[in-house]
Amino acid sequence: MKIAFVGKGGSGKTTLSSLFVRHLAAGRAPVVAVDADINQHLGVALGLTEEAAAALPALGAHLPLIKEYLRGSNPRIASAETMIKTTPPGAGSRLLRVGEDNPVYAACARPVELDGGSVRLMATGPFTEADLGVACYHSKVGAVELCLNHLVDGPGEYVVVDMTAGSDSFASGMFTRFDMTFLVAEPTRKGVSVYRQYKEYARDFGVALKVVGNKVQGPDDVDFLRTEVGEDLLVTVGQSDWVRAMEKGRPASFALLEDGTRQAREALRDAADGSYARRDWARYTEQMVHFHLRNAESWGNAKTGADLAAQVDPGFVLGEQPPLTPPRPTPLTPLPTPQPA
Protein backbone atom coordinates (compact mmCIF):
# COMPACT_ATOMS: atom_id res chain seq x y z
CA MET A 1 0.00 0.00 0.00
CA LYS A 2 1.08 3.56 -0.70
CA ILE A 3 1.08 6.05 2.18
CA ALA A 4 1.83 9.78 2.21
CA PHE A 5 2.74 12.02 5.13
CA VAL A 6 1.91 15.69 4.55
CA GLY A 7 1.61 18.81 6.68
CA LYS A 8 2.93 22.32 7.06
CA GLY A 9 6.64 22.89 7.54
CA GLY A 10 7.73 22.13 11.10
CA SER A 11 4.63 20.08 11.92
CA GLY A 12 6.70 16.94 12.52
CA LYS A 13 5.66 14.98 9.42
CA THR A 14 9.20 13.74 8.74
CA THR A 15 9.63 12.59 12.33
CA LEU A 16 6.28 10.78 12.31
CA SER A 17 6.86 9.22 8.89
CA SER A 18 10.25 7.94 10.06
CA LEU A 19 8.69 6.45 13.20
CA PHE A 20 6.06 4.76 11.05
CA VAL A 21 8.77 3.32 8.80
CA ARG A 22 10.62 2.03 11.87
CA HIS A 23 7.40 0.49 13.17
CA LEU A 24 6.85 -1.35 9.89
CA ALA A 25 10.47 -2.51 9.75
CA ALA A 26 10.28 -3.81 13.30
CA GLY A 27 7.37 -5.96 12.15
CA ARG A 28 9.45 -7.28 9.22
CA ALA A 29 7.17 -5.69 6.62
CA PRO A 30 8.65 -4.94 3.17
CA VAL A 31 9.07 -1.16 2.98
CA VAL A 32 10.19 1.37 0.40
CA ALA A 33 10.62 4.81 2.01
CA VAL A 34 10.78 7.89 -0.23
CA ASP A 35 11.96 11.36 0.76
CA ALA A 36 10.00 13.63 -1.59
CA ASP A 37 10.40 16.80 0.50
CA ILE A 38 12.38 19.78 -0.75
CA ASN A 39 14.19 19.65 2.59
CA GLN A 40 15.78 16.21 2.66
CA HIS A 41 15.60 15.00 6.28
CA LEU A 42 14.07 11.52 6.16
CA GLY A 43 17.43 9.75 5.90
CA VAL A 44 18.76 11.41 9.03
CA ALA A 45 15.46 10.75 10.83
CA LEU A 46 15.98 7.06 10.00
CA GLY A 47 19.39 7.14 11.63
CA LEU A 48 21.77 7.91 8.78
CA THR A 49 24.67 10.25 9.29
CA GLU A 50 24.42 13.63 7.56
CA GLU A 51 27.13 12.48 5.16
CA ALA A 52 25.37 9.21 4.33
CA ALA A 53 22.04 10.99 3.81
CA ALA A 54 23.66 13.55 1.50
CA ALA A 55 25.21 10.70 -0.50
CA LEU A 56 21.85 9.13 -1.35
CA PRO A 57 21.43 8.99 -5.14
CA ALA A 58 18.93 11.51 -6.44
CA LEU A 59 15.97 10.02 -8.30
CA GLY A 60 15.91 12.97 -10.69
CA ALA A 61 19.50 12.36 -11.69
CA HIS A 62 18.55 8.87 -12.88
CA LEU A 63 15.39 9.86 -14.73
CA PRO A 64 16.63 8.64 -18.16
CA LEU A 65 17.36 5.19 -16.69
CA ILE A 66 13.99 5.11 -14.92
CA LYS A 67 12.11 6.04 -18.09
CA GLU A 68 13.93 3.53 -20.26
CA TYR A 69 13.37 0.71 -17.79
CA LEU A 70 9.68 1.44 -17.22
CA ARG A 71 9.03 1.91 -20.92
CA GLY A 72 9.90 -1.73 -21.54
CA SER A 73 8.42 -2.85 -24.85
CA ASN A 74 5.31 -0.66 -24.66
CA PRO A 75 4.54 0.06 -28.34
CA ARG A 76 2.58 3.22 -27.47
CA ILE A 77 5.72 4.97 -26.20
CA ALA A 78 7.99 5.84 -29.12
CA SER A 79 11.00 6.65 -26.94
CA ALA A 80 11.94 7.28 -23.33
CA GLU A 81 12.34 10.96 -24.21
CA THR A 82 8.58 11.24 -24.78
CA MET A 83 7.75 10.03 -21.28
CA ILE A 84 6.74 12.64 -18.72
CA LYS A 85 6.04 12.39 -14.99
CA THR A 86 2.42 11.32 -15.56
CA THR A 87 3.00 8.75 -18.32
CA PRO A 88 0.83 5.74 -17.42
CA PRO A 89 1.88 2.12 -17.95
CA GLY A 90 0.37 -0.07 -20.64
CA ALA A 91 0.85 -3.46 -22.21
CA GLY A 92 4.59 -4.08 -22.44
CA SER A 93 5.55 -1.60 -19.71
CA ARG A 94 7.78 -2.81 -16.91
CA LEU A 95 6.19 -2.48 -13.48
CA LEU A 96 7.89 -2.01 -10.13
CA ARG A 97 7.21 -4.19 -7.10
CA VAL A 98 8.09 -3.46 -3.50
CA GLY A 99 10.09 -6.58 -2.70
CA GLU A 100 11.86 -7.21 -5.99
CA ASP A 101 15.34 -6.31 -7.21
CA ASN A 102 15.47 -4.20 -10.36
CA PRO A 103 17.73 -1.61 -12.05
CA VAL A 104 15.69 1.32 -10.68
CA TYR A 105 16.25 0.24 -7.08
CA ALA A 106 19.87 -0.62 -7.85
CA ALA A 107 20.51 2.91 -9.09
CA CYS A 108 18.23 4.95 -6.85
CA ALA A 109 17.59 3.05 -3.58
CA ARG A 110 19.84 2.18 -0.69
CA PRO A 111 19.10 -0.23 2.17
CA VAL A 112 18.94 1.23 5.68
CA GLU A 113 19.28 -1.12 8.62
CA LEU A 114 16.81 -0.41 11.42
CA ASP A 115 15.94 -2.16 14.67
CA GLY A 116 14.45 -5.46 13.64
CA GLY A 117 14.64 -5.03 9.89
CA SER A 118 15.81 -3.19 6.79
CA VAL A 119 14.05 -0.77 4.42
CA ARG A 120 14.83 0.62 0.99
CA LEU A 121 15.30 4.39 1.03
CA MET A 122 14.96 6.63 -2.03
CA ALA A 123 15.25 10.42 -2.28
CA THR A 124 14.28 12.98 -4.89
CA GLY A 125 17.46 14.90 -4.17
CA PRO A 126 17.85 18.52 -3.06
CA PHE A 127 18.07 21.61 -5.21
CA THR A 128 21.49 22.02 -6.75
CA GLU A 129 23.23 25.24 -7.69
CA ALA A 130 22.34 24.56 -11.33
CA ASP A 131 18.63 24.45 -10.41
CA LEU A 132 18.50 27.84 -8.71
CA GLY A 133 16.34 30.30 -10.61
CA VAL A 134 15.58 27.92 -13.48
CA ALA A 135 13.75 24.90 -12.02
CA CYS A 136 10.79 24.29 -9.75
CA TYR A 137 10.72 21.52 -7.17
CA HIS A 138 7.98 19.67 -8.98
CA SER A 139 10.53 18.79 -11.66
CA LYS A 140 12.38 16.92 -8.92
CA VAL A 141 9.44 14.87 -7.69
CA GLY A 142 8.41 13.92 -11.22
CA ALA A 143 10.56 10.79 -10.95
CA VAL A 144 8.63 9.78 -7.80
CA GLU A 145 5.28 10.21 -9.56
CA LEU A 146 6.45 8.18 -12.56
CA CYS A 147 7.59 5.36 -10.29
CA LEU A 148 4.34 5.39 -8.33
CA ASN A 149 2.40 5.18 -11.59
CA HIS A 150 4.25 1.97 -12.44
CA LEU A 151 4.33 0.41 -8.98
CA VAL A 152 2.19 -2.61 -8.14
CA ASP A 153 2.03 -3.09 -4.39
CA GLY A 154 0.24 -5.79 -2.46
CA PRO A 155 -1.22 -6.24 1.03
CA GLY A 156 1.45 -6.19 3.70
CA GLU A 157 3.81 -4.20 1.44
CA TYR A 158 4.37 -0.51 2.13
CA VAL A 159 5.56 2.52 0.19
CA VAL A 160 5.87 5.47 2.60
CA VAL A 161 6.42 8.91 1.06
CA ASP A 162 7.44 11.97 3.08
CA MET A 163 5.90 14.68 0.91
CA THR A 164 6.85 18.31 0.44
CA ALA A 165 5.37 20.71 3.00
CA GLY A 166 2.05 22.49 2.62
CA SER A 167 -0.33 21.94 -0.28
CA ASP A 168 2.36 21.87 -2.99
CA SER A 169 1.49 18.22 -3.63
CA PHE A 170 -1.50 19.41 -5.64
CA ALA A 171 0.73 20.80 -8.39
CA SER A 172 0.59 17.29 -9.87
CA GLY A 173 -1.64 14.25 -9.72
CA MET A 174 0.63 12.54 -7.21
CA PHE A 175 -1.78 13.28 -4.35
CA THR A 176 -4.12 10.62 -5.81
CA ARG A 177 -1.46 7.89 -5.80
CA PHE A 178 -1.92 6.97 -2.14
CA ASP A 179 -4.21 4.59 -0.30
CA MET A 180 -3.92 6.75 2.79
CA THR A 181 -2.71 10.29 3.37
CA PHE A 182 -1.75 11.18 6.94
CA LEU A 183 -1.83 14.91 7.51
CA VAL A 184 0.25 15.93 10.51
CA ALA A 185 -1.22 18.95 12.28
CA GLU A 186 -0.26 20.85 15.39
CA PRO A 187 -3.11 22.02 17.66
CA THR A 188 -3.03 25.61 16.37
CA ARG A 189 -4.93 27.62 13.77
CA LYS A 190 -1.92 27.52 11.47
CA GLY A 191 -1.57 23.82 12.17
CA VAL A 192 -5.00 22.99 10.76
CA SER A 193 -4.93 25.44 7.86
CA VAL A 194 -3.12 22.97 5.59
CA TYR A 195 -5.72 20.35 6.52
CA ARG A 196 -8.52 22.60 5.26
CA GLN A 197 -6.68 23.20 1.98
CA TYR A 198 -5.94 19.52 1.50
CA LYS A 199 -9.49 18.50 2.34
CA GLU A 200 -10.94 20.95 -0.16
CA TYR A 201 -8.55 20.12 -3.02
CA ALA A 202 -8.90 16.35 -2.54
CA ARG A 203 -12.67 16.35 -2.14
CA ASP A 204 -13.50 15.25 -5.70
CA PHE A 205 -10.83 12.56 -5.98
CA GLY A 206 -11.75 10.14 -3.21
CA VAL A 207 -8.51 10.74 -1.30
CA ALA A 208 -8.47 8.93 2.05
CA LEU A 209 -7.29 11.53 4.55
CA LYS A 210 -6.66 11.20 8.28
CA VAL A 211 -5.21 13.76 10.66
CA VAL A 212 -2.44 12.95 13.11
CA GLY A 213 -2.33 15.55 15.89
CA ASN A 214 1.27 16.22 16.87
CA LYS A 215 2.87 18.12 19.77
CA VAL A 216 -0.32 17.66 21.79
CA GLN A 217 0.11 18.65 25.44
CA GLY A 218 -3.25 17.92 27.00
CA PRO A 219 -7.03 17.48 26.66
CA ASP A 220 -7.53 21.07 25.50
CA ASP A 221 -5.28 20.44 22.50
CA VAL A 222 -7.18 17.25 21.67
CA ASP A 223 -10.52 19.08 21.95
CA PHE A 224 -9.24 21.85 19.65
CA LEU A 225 -8.19 19.39 16.95
CA ARG A 226 -11.40 17.40 17.23
CA THR A 227 -13.44 20.59 16.86
CA GLU A 228 -11.43 21.69 13.81
CA VAL A 229 -11.12 18.41 11.89
CA GLY A 230 -13.94 16.27 13.29
CA GLU A 231 -13.91 12.58 12.46
CA ASP A 232 -10.77 12.95 10.35
CA LEU A 233 -8.73 13.06 13.58
CA LEU A 234 -7.22 9.60 13.85
CA VAL A 235 -4.77 9.86 16.73
CA THR A 236 -2.72 12.37 18.70
CA VAL A 237 0.92 12.30 19.75
CA GLY A 238 2.59 14.19 22.58
CA GLN A 239 6.11 14.68 23.86
CA SER A 240 8.49 11.77 23.29
CA ASP A 241 11.79 11.45 25.12
CA TRP A 242 12.81 8.80 22.58
CA VAL A 243 12.26 11.22 19.69
CA ARG A 244 14.11 14.00 21.49
CA ALA A 245 17.11 11.71 22.03
CA MET A 246 17.01 10.62 18.40
CA GLU A 247 16.97 14.23 17.22
CA LYS A 248 20.05 14.88 19.34
CA GLY A 249 21.87 12.06 17.58
CA ARG A 250 21.57 9.71 20.55
CA PRO A 251 19.13 7.06 19.29
CA ALA A 252 18.02 4.43 21.77
CA SER A 253 16.66 1.02 20.85
CA PHE A 254 13.31 1.33 19.10
CA ALA A 255 11.95 -1.15 21.65
CA LEU A 256 12.20 1.67 24.21
CA LEU A 257 9.75 3.93 22.34
CA GLU A 258 7.02 5.10 24.71
CA ASP A 259 3.79 3.08 24.73
CA GLY A 260 1.63 6.05 23.69
CA THR A 261 3.73 6.76 20.62
CA ARG A 262 3.89 3.07 19.76
CA GLN A 263 0.10 2.75 19.98
CA ALA A 264 -0.23 5.74 17.64
CA ARG A 265 1.97 3.93 15.07
CA GLU A 266 -0.27 0.87 15.31
CA ALA A 267 -3.35 3.04 14.71
CA LEU A 268 -1.74 4.45 11.58
CA ARG A 269 -0.96 0.98 10.27
CA ASP A 270 -4.51 -0.24 10.92
CA ALA A 271 -5.92 2.77 9.06
CA ALA A 272 -3.58 2.24 6.10
CA ASP A 273 -4.34 -1.48 5.91
CA GLY A 274 -8.06 -0.82 5.96
CA SER A 275 -7.80 1.77 3.19
CA TYR A 276 -5.78 -0.54 0.95
CA ALA A 277 -8.47 -3.21 1.30
CA ARG A 278 -10.86 -0.79 -0.42
CA ARG A 279 -8.54 0.09 -3.33
CA ASP A 280 -10.20 0.10 -6.74
CA TRP A 281 -7.46 -0.58 -9.31
CA ALA A 282 -9.68 0.55 -12.18
CA ARG A 283 -10.39 3.92 -10.54
CA TYR A 284 -6.74 4.22 -9.59
CA THR A 285 -5.76 3.77 -13.25
CA GLU A 286 -8.47 6.16 -14.47
CA GLN A 287 -7.15 8.93 -12.22
CA MET A 288 -3.64 8.32 -13.51
CA VAL A 289 -4.85 8.70 -17.09
CA HIS A 290 -6.91 11.78 -16.18
CA PHE A 291 -3.88 13.71 -14.92
CA HIS A 292 -1.71 12.49 -17.78
CA LEU A 293 -4.12 13.88 -20.36
CA ARG A 294 -4.30 17.19 -18.50
CA ASN A 295 -0.51 17.47 -18.35
CA ALA A 296 -0.16 16.42 -21.98
CA GLU A 297 -2.51 19.18 -23.16
CA SER A 298 -1.10 21.80 -20.79
CA TRP A 299 2.61 21.40 -21.51
CA GLY A 300 3.68 17.83 -22.27
CA ASN A 301 2.82 17.75 -25.98
CA ALA A 302 4.66 21.00 -26.63
CA LYS A 303 7.70 19.94 -24.65
CA THR A 304 8.11 16.50 -26.23
CA GLY A 305 6.77 17.24 -29.71
CA ALA A 306 4.56 14.16 -29.46
CA ASP A 307 0.86 13.44 -28.96
CA LEU A 308 1.08 12.07 -25.43
CA ALA A 309 -2.59 11.12 -25.37
CA ALA A 310 -1.59 8.28 -27.68
CA GLN A 311 0.43 6.78 -24.81
CA VAL A 312 -2.77 5.78 -23.01
CA ASP A 313 -3.61 2.09 -23.31
CA PRO A 314 -7.42 1.99 -22.92
CA GLY A 315 -7.48 -1.72 -22.08
CA PHE A 316 -4.82 -1.59 -19.37
CA VAL A 317 -5.59 -1.67 -15.65
CA LEU A 318 -2.66 -1.46 -13.27
CA GLY A 319 -2.45 -4.36 -10.87
CA GLU A 320 -3.73 -7.02 -13.24
CA GLN A 321 -0.57 -7.64 -15.26
CA PRO A 322 1.93 -10.48 -14.66
CA PRO A 323 5.46 -9.35 -13.76
CA LEU A 324 8.12 -9.15 -16.46
CA THR A 325 11.54 -10.65 -15.77
CA PRO A 326 13.87 -7.72 -15.06
CA PRO A 327 17.55 -7.60 -16.01
CA ARG A 328 20.01 -8.87 -13.42
CA PRO A 329 20.26 -6.15 -10.72
CA THR A 330 23.39 -4.56 -9.37
CA PRO A 331 23.95 -5.45 -5.67
CA LEU A 332 23.06 -2.69 -3.22
CA THR A 333 25.59 -1.31 -0.77
CA PRO A 334 24.21 -0.71 2.77
CA LEU A 335 24.61 2.77 4.24
CA PRO A 336 26.20 3.22 7.68
CA THR A 337 24.14 4.22 10.70
CA PRO A 338 25.58 6.11 13.70
CA GLN A 339 26.23 4.29 16.94
CA PRO A 340 24.42 5.42 20.10
CA ALA A 341 26.47 7.93 22.10
C-alpha positions in Angstrom: 0.0 0.0 0.0 1.1 3.6 -0.7 1.1 6.0 2.2 1.8 9.8 2.2 2.7 12.0 5.1 1.9 15.7 4.6 1.6 18.8 6.7 2.9 22.3 7.1 6.6 22.9 7.5 7.7 22.1 11.1 4.6 20.1 11.9 6.7 16.9 12.5 5.7 15.0 9.4 9.2 13.7 8.7 9.6 12.6 12.3 6.3 10.8 12.3 6.9 9.2 8.9 10.3 7.9 10.1 8.7 6.5 13.2 6.1 4.8 11.1 8.8 3.3 8.8 10.6 2.0 11.9 7.4 0.5 13.2 6.9 -1.4 9.9 10.5 -2.5 9.7 10.3 -3.8 13.3 7.4 -6.0 12.1 9.5 -7.3 9.2 7.2 -5.7 6.6 8.7 -4.9 3.2 9.1 -1.2 3.0 10.2 1.4 0.4 10.6 4.8 2.0 10.8 7.9 -0.2 12.0 11.4 0.8 10.0 13.6 -1.6 10.4 16.8 0.5 12.4 19.8 -0.7 14.2 19.7 2.6 15.8 16.2 2.7 15.6 15.0 6.3 14.1 11.5 6.2 17.4 9.7 5.9 18.8 11.4 9.0 15.5 10.7 10.8 16.0 7.1 10.0 19.4 7.1 11.6 21.8 7.9 8.8 24.7 10.3 9.3 24.4 13.6 7.6 27.1 12.5 5.2 25.4 9.2 4.3 22.0 11.0 3.8 23.7 13.5 1.5 25.2 10.7 -0.5 21.9 9.1 -1.3 21.4 9.0 -5.1 18.9 11.5 -6.4 16.0 10.0 -8.3 15.9 13.0 -10.7 19.5 12.4 -11.7 18.6 8.9 -12.9 15.4 9.9 -14.7 16.6 8.6 -18.2 17.4 5.2 -16.7 14.0 5.1 -14.9 12.1 6.0 -18.1 13.9 3.5 -20.3 13.4 0.7 -17.8 9.7 1.4 -17.2 9.0 1.9 -20.9 9.9 -1.7 -21.5 8.4 -2.9 -24.8 5.3 -0.7 -24.7 4.5 0.1 -28.3 2.6 3.2 -27.5 5.7 5.0 -26.2 8.0 5.8 -29.1 11.0 6.6 -26.9 11.9 7.3 -23.3 12.3 11.0 -24.2 8.6 11.2 -24.8 7.8 10.0 -21.3 6.7 12.6 -18.7 6.0 12.4 -15.0 2.4 11.3 -15.6 3.0 8.7 -18.3 0.8 5.7 -17.4 1.9 2.1 -18.0 0.4 -0.1 -20.6 0.9 -3.5 -22.2 4.6 -4.1 -22.4 5.6 -1.6 -19.7 7.8 -2.8 -16.9 6.2 -2.5 -13.5 7.9 -2.0 -10.1 7.2 -4.2 -7.1 8.1 -3.5 -3.5 10.1 -6.6 -2.7 11.9 -7.2 -6.0 15.3 -6.3 -7.2 15.5 -4.2 -10.4 17.7 -1.6 -12.0 15.7 1.3 -10.7 16.2 0.2 -7.1 19.9 -0.6 -7.8 20.5 2.9 -9.1 18.2 4.9 -6.8 17.6 3.0 -3.6 19.8 2.2 -0.7 19.1 -0.2 2.2 18.9 1.2 5.7 19.3 -1.1 8.6 16.8 -0.4 11.4 15.9 -2.2 14.7 14.4 -5.5 13.6 14.6 -5.0 9.9 15.8 -3.2 6.8 14.1 -0.8 4.4 14.8 0.6 1.0 15.3 4.4 1.0 15.0 6.6 -2.0 15.3 10.4 -2.3 14.3 13.0 -4.9 17.5 14.9 -4.2 17.9 18.5 -3.1 18.1 21.6 -5.2 21.5 22.0 -6.7 23.2 25.2 -7.7 22.3 24.6 -11.3 18.6 24.5 -10.4 18.5 27.8 -8.7 16.3 30.3 -10.6 15.6 27.9 -13.5 13.8 24.9 -12.0 10.8 24.3 -9.7 10.7 21.5 -7.2 8.0 19.7 -9.0 10.5 18.8 -11.7 12.4 16.9 -8.9 9.4 14.9 -7.7 8.4 13.9 -11.2 10.6 10.8 -10.9 8.6 9.8 -7.8 5.3 10.2 -9.6 6.4 8.2 -12.6 7.6 5.4 -10.3 4.3 5.4 -8.3 2.4 5.2 -11.6 4.2 2.0 -12.4 4.3 0.4 -9.0 2.2 -2.6 -8.1 2.0 -3.1 -4.4 0.2 -5.8 -2.5 -1.2 -6.2 1.0 1.4 -6.2 3.7 3.8 -4.2 1.4 4.4 -0.5 2.1 5.6 2.5 0.2 5.9 5.5 2.6 6.4 8.9 1.1 7.4 12.0 3.1 5.9 14.7 0.9 6.9 18.3 0.4 5.4 20.7 3.0 2.1 22.5 2.6 -0.3 21.9 -0.3 2.4 21.9 -3.0 1.5 18.2 -3.6 -1.5 19.4 -5.6 0.7 20.8 -8.4 0.6 17.3 -9.9 -1.6 14.3 -9.7 0.6 12.5 -7.2 -1.8 13.3 -4.4 -4.1 10.6 -5.8 -1.5 7.9 -5.8 -1.9 7.0 -2.1 -4.2 4.6 -0.3 -3.9 6.7 2.8 -2.7 10.3 3.4 -1.7 11.2 6.9 -1.8 14.9 7.5 0.3 15.9 10.5 -1.2 18.9 12.3 -0.3 20.9 15.4 -3.1 22.0 17.7 -3.0 25.6 16.4 -4.9 27.6 13.8 -1.9 27.5 11.5 -1.6 23.8 12.2 -5.0 23.0 10.8 -4.9 25.4 7.9 -3.1 23.0 5.6 -5.7 20.4 6.5 -8.5 22.6 5.3 -6.7 23.2 2.0 -5.9 19.5 1.5 -9.5 18.5 2.3 -10.9 21.0 -0.2 -8.5 20.1 -3.0 -8.9 16.4 -2.5 -12.7 16.4 -2.1 -13.5 15.3 -5.7 -10.8 12.6 -6.0 -11.7 10.1 -3.2 -8.5 10.7 -1.3 -8.5 8.9 2.1 -7.3 11.5 4.5 -6.7 11.2 8.3 -5.2 13.8 10.7 -2.4 13.0 13.1 -2.3 15.5 15.9 1.3 16.2 16.9 2.9 18.1 19.8 -0.3 17.7 21.8 0.1 18.6 25.4 -3.2 17.9 27.0 -7.0 17.5 26.7 -7.5 21.1 25.5 -5.3 20.4 22.5 -7.2 17.3 21.7 -10.5 19.1 21.9 -9.2 21.8 19.7 -8.2 19.4 17.0 -11.4 17.4 17.2 -13.4 20.6 16.9 -11.4 21.7 13.8 -11.1 18.4 11.9 -13.9 16.3 13.3 -13.9 12.6 12.5 -10.8 12.9 10.4 -8.7 13.1 13.6 -7.2 9.6 13.9 -4.8 9.9 16.7 -2.7 12.4 18.7 0.9 12.3 19.7 2.6 14.2 22.6 6.1 14.7 23.9 8.5 11.8 23.3 11.8 11.4 25.1 12.8 8.8 22.6 12.3 11.2 19.7 14.1 14.0 21.5 17.1 11.7 22.0 17.0 10.6 18.4 17.0 14.2 17.2 20.1 14.9 19.3 21.9 12.1 17.6 21.6 9.7 20.5 19.1 7.1 19.3 18.0 4.4 21.8 16.7 1.0 20.8 13.3 1.3 19.1 12.0 -1.2 21.6 12.2 1.7 24.2 9.8 3.9 22.3 7.0 5.1 24.7 3.8 3.1 24.7 1.6 6.0 23.7 3.7 6.8 20.6 3.9 3.1 19.8 0.1 2.8 20.0 -0.2 5.7 17.6 2.0 3.9 15.1 -0.3 0.9 15.3 -3.4 3.0 14.7 -1.7 4.4 11.6 -1.0 1.0 10.3 -4.5 -0.2 10.9 -5.9 2.8 9.1 -3.6 2.2 6.1 -4.3 -1.5 5.9 -8.1 -0.8 6.0 -7.8 1.8 3.2 -5.8 -0.5 0.9 -8.5 -3.2 1.3 -10.9 -0.8 -0.4 -8.5 0.1 -3.3 -10.2 0.1 -6.7 -7.5 -0.6 -9.3 -9.7 0.6 -12.2 -10.4 3.9 -10.5 -6.7 4.2 -9.6 -5.8 3.8 -13.2 -8.5 6.2 -14.5 -7.2 8.9 -12.2 -3.6 8.3 -13.5 -4.8 8.7 -17.1 -6.9 11.8 -16.2 -3.9 13.7 -14.9 -1.7 12.5 -17.8 -4.1 13.9 -20.4 -4.3 17.2 -18.5 -0.5 17.5 -18.3 -0.2 16.4 -22.0 -2.5 19.2 -23.2 -1.1 21.8 -20.8 2.6 21.4 -21.5 3.7 17.8 -22.3 2.8 17.7 -26.0 4.7 21.0 -26.6 7.7 19.9 -24.7 8.1 16.5 -26.2 6.8 17.2 -29.7 4.6 14.2 -29.5 0.9 13.4 -29.0 1.1 12.1 -25.4 -2.6 11.1 -25.4 -1.6 8.3 -27.7 0.4 6.8 -24.8 -2.8 5.8 -23.0 -3.6 2.1 -23.3 -7.4 2.0 -22.9 -7.5 -1.7 -22.1 -4.8 -1.6 -19.4 -5.6 -1.7 -15.6 -2.7 -1.5 -13.3 -2.5 -4.4 -10.9 -3.7 -7.0 -13.2 -0.6 -7.6 -15.3 1.9 -10.5 -14.7 5.5 -9.3 -13.8 8.1 -9.1 -16.5 11.5 -10.7 -15.8 13.9 -7.7 -15.1 17.5 -7.6 -16.0 20.0 -8.9 -13.4 20.3 -6.1 -10.7 23.4 -4.6 -9.4 23.9 -5.5 -5.7 23.1 -2.7 -3.2 25.6 -1.3 -0.8 24.2 -0.7 2.8 24.6 2.8 4.2 26.2 3.2 7.7 24.1 4.2 10.7 25.6 6.1 13.7 26.2 4.3 16.9 24.4 5.4 20.1 26.5 7.9 22.1 
